[in-house]
């Protein structure tokens, strides 16, 4: 019989940020699919100076960003975590839990390998040329306060937004896409 309710489980799409060169530089990833995770995993060991461990910048200090920091910290030369809040997870778990999580990450990697840049946003990414629309490998991240972080790779973990593109198309029970459900 007919349905009285419909649930649309839209899924999510990684949040994009309006940062110059984010989409044009190489070695700037958003975690979308397993292939992205595999590329990040492979690059961290070899894309640094002289083919060694990478300097990693992670934009985002909630679940995606902090999971990436934990996964990469032991293998990277350094991991810079950039977050808009005062401490990681502040918006979702609160300041006390966020401060504990920050200390945990700092201690787990040791030797200052995980460095937090909190209450900050990214102004731009740069590559070898420093030009807008640069298509070389990322070489640095400039923060809103002018701090320049040298990096060999960057992971954007700035959250997700609901995938709603298909909602704007008419629902059509007959599959022909015209929205009338009549089969022709």
C-alpha positions as CSV (number, residue, x, y, z in Angstrom):
1,X,0.0,0.0,0.0
2,X,0.9,3.7,0.0
3,X,3.5,5.0,2.4
4,X,2.5,7.5,5.1
5,X,6.1,8.6,5.8
6,X,9.4,8.8,3.9
7,X,12.8,9.0,5.4
8,X,15.6,10.5,3.2
9,X,19.0,9.4,4.5
10,X,21.0,11.8,2.4
11,X,24.5,11.0,3.5
12,X,27.1,13.7,3.7
13,X,29.7,15.6,1.6
14,X,32.9,17.0,3.0
15,X,32.6,20.7,3.8
16,X,34.6,22.8,1.4
17,X,36.3,26.0,2.5
18,X,36.7,29.2,0.6
19,X,40.5,29.1,0.8
20,X,42.7,30.1,-2.2
21,X,44.5,27.1,-3.9
22,X,42.6,24.5,-1.8
23,X,41.3,22.8,-5.0
24,X,44.3,23.4,-7.3
25,X,47.3,22.3,-5.2
26,X,48.5,18.7,-5.1
27,X,48.7,16.9,-1.7
28,X,45.6,18.7,-0.3
29,X,43.0,16.1,0.5
30,X,39.5,15.9,1.8
31,X,38.6,12.5,3.1
32,X,35.7,11.3,0.9
33,X,36.4,7.8,-0.1
34,X,38.9,5.0,0.8
35,X,41.2,6.0,-2.1
36,X,41.7,9.4,-0.3
37,X,42.7,7.6,2.9
38,X,45.0,5.3,1.0
39,X,46.7,8.3,-0.7
40,X,47.2,10.1,2.6
41,X,48.5,7.0,4.2
42,X,51.0,6.5,1.3
43,X,52.1,10.1,1.2
44,X,52.9,10.6,4.8
45,X,56.0,8.4,4.7
46,X,57.5,9.7,1.5
47,X,56.5,13.2,0.5
48,X,58.7,15.0,3.0
49,X,62.2,16.4,2.4
50,X,64.5,13.9,0.6
51,X,61.6,11.4,0.3
52,X,61.2,11.2,4.1
53,X,58.4,11.7,6.6
54,X,56.0,14.5,5.8
55,X,55.1,17.7,7.6
56,X,51.3,17.5,7.8
57,X,48.8,20.3,8.2
58,X,45.3,19.3,9.3
59,X,42.5,21.8,9.0
60,X,39.8,20.9,11.6
61,X,39.9,19.9,15.2
62,X,36.9,17.7,15.6
63,X,36.3,14.1,14.8
64,X,37.8,13.9,11.3
65,X,40.8,16.2,11.9
66,X,41.7,14.6,15.3
67,X,41.4,11.1,13.9
68,X,43.7,12.0,11.1
69,X,46.1,13.6,13.6
70,X,46.1,10.4,15.7
71,X,46.6,8.2,12.7
72,X,49.5,10.3,11.2
73,X,51.4,11.5,14.3
74,X,53.6,8.5,14.8
75,X,54.7,8.5,11.1
76,X,54.9,12.2,10.2
77,X,57.8,14.6,10.9
78,X,55.3,17.0,12.5
79,X,51.5,17.4,12.5
80,X,50.0,20.9,12.7
81,X,46.3,20.8,13.8
82,X,44.5,24.1,12.9
83,X,41.1,24.7,14.6
84,X,38.7,27.6,15.0
85,X,37.8,26.7,18.6
86,X,39.9,27.3,21.8
87,X,40.5,23.5,22.1
88,X,39.7,20.4,19.9
89,X,36.2,19.1,20.1
90,X,35.0,22.2,22.0
91,X,31.7,22.6,20.1
92,X,30.7,19.0,20.4
93,X,32.2,17.8,23.7
94,X,33.0,21.0,25.6
95,X,36.1,22.8,26.7
96,X,37.2,20.4,29.5
97,X,37.0,17.3,27.4
98,X,38.6,19.2,24.5
99,X,41.6,20.2,26.6
100,X,42.1,16.6,27.8
101,X,42.0,15.4,24.2
102,X,44.5,18.0,23.2
103,X,46.9,17.0,26.0
104,X,46.4,13.3,25.1
105,X,47.4,13.9,21.4
106,X,50.4,16.0,22.4
107,X,51.7,13.4,24.8
108,X,50.9,10.3,22.6
109,X,53.2,11.5,19.8
110,X,55.8,13.0,22.0
111,X,58.6,15.4,21.2
112,X,56.3,18.2,20.1
113,X,55.3,16.3,17.0
114,X,51.6,17.3,17.3
115,X,51.3,21.1,17.4
116,X,48.0,22.9,17.9
117,X,47.1,26.2,16.4
118,X,43.8,27.0,18.0
119,X,41.4,30.0,17.6
120,X,42.8,30.2,14.0
121,X,41.5,29.8,10.5
122,X,43.4,29.3,7.2
123,X,43.9,32.3,5.0
124,X,45.5,30.4,2.1
125,X,47.5,27.4,0.9
126,X,50.6,28.0,-1.1
127,X,52.8,25.9,-3.4
128,X,56.1,26.5,-5.1
129,X,55.0,29.5,-7.1
130,X,53.0,31.3,-4.4
131,X,50.5,32.3,-7.1
132,X,46.7,31.9,-7.0
133,X,45.7,28.8,-8.9
134,X,49.1,27.2,-8.3
135,X,49.0,23.5,-9.4
136,X,52.3,22.4,-7.7
137,X,52.5,20.5,-4.4
138,X,51.4,22.3,-1.3
139,X,54.4,23.9,0.6
140,X,52.7,26.0,3.3
141,X,49.6,27.1,5.0
142,X,49.1,30.7,6.1
143,X,46.9,31.3,9.1
144,X,44.6,34.3,9.7
145,X,47.2,35.9,12.1
146,X,49.9,35.7,9.4
147,X,51.7,32.6,10.8
148,X,53.1,30.4,8.0
149,X,53.3,26.7,8.6
150,X,55.6,24.8,6.3
151,X,54.0,21.5,5.2
152,X,54.3,18.8,2.6
153,X,50.7,17.7,2.7
154,X,47.4,18.9,4.1
155,X,44.2,17.1,5.1
156,X,40.9,19.1,5.4
157,X,38.7,17.7,8.1
158,X,36.2,20.6,8.4
159,X,33.1,18.5,8.8
160,X,30.4,17.4,6.5
161,X,27.2,18.9,5.1
162,X,24.1,16.9,4.1
163,X,24.1,15.6,0.5
164,X,21.0,17.2,-0.8
165,X,21.6,17.7,-4.5
166,X,19.2,14.9,-5.5
167,X,16.4,16.4,-3.3
168,X,16.0,19.2,-5.8
169,X,15.0,16.8,-8.6
170,X,11.4,15.6,-8.7
171,X,10.6,12.3,-7.1
172,X,9.4,10.0,-9.8
173,X,8.1,6.5,-9.0
174,X,8.5,5.3,-12.6
175,X,12.3,6.0,-13.1
176,X,12.0,8.1,-16.3
177,X,12.9,11.3,-14.4
178,X,10.0,13.4,-15.6
179,X,8.4,13.6,-12.1
180,X,4.9,12.4,-13.1
181,X,5.2,8.8,-12.2
182,X,3.2,7.6,-15.2
183,X,5.9,5.5,-16.9
184,X,6.2,7.6,-20.0
